Amino acid sequence: MTENEIAKVIVDAAYQIHKRLGPGLLETVYEVILAHTLDRRGLKVERQVPVAIVFDGIKFDEGFRADLIVEDKVIIELKSVIEWGTLFLPGFIFGTDFTDDTVLVFLLFP
């Protein structure tokens, strides 16, 4: 599957979960259920994956923790928000082994 095909499955699964559960749950709840749902759809899913970064020639084993990585191609960052505000999309790819082709999916569960 391409990154775009995977992203379509992810967005559909998130939409179905949100329709069923609605808003107001903790991010962990959405994360566990989304991981389970994607696994049932035949995708390889890893949760809370430490992603190393390199800065000034030094490798830091845990630059950040990805909520979900799907098929080693798509990073999912989940946010459960009460009110909408300005969102700053962090530079997740900087200094990692992921390429510019990596798809980042930010799922917001209001």
NORTA-V316496 format. One line per field, one symbol per residue. burial: b if it has 16 or more other ideal C-beta (glycine too) atoms within 10 Angstrom, else e. A space follows every 50 residues. Layout:
BEGIN
burial=???
END
This chain:
BEGIN
burial=eebeebbebbeebbeebbeeeeeeeeeeebbebbbebbeeeebebeeeee bebeeeeeeeeebbebbbbbbebbbbbbebeeeeeeeeeeebbebbebee ebbbbebebe
END
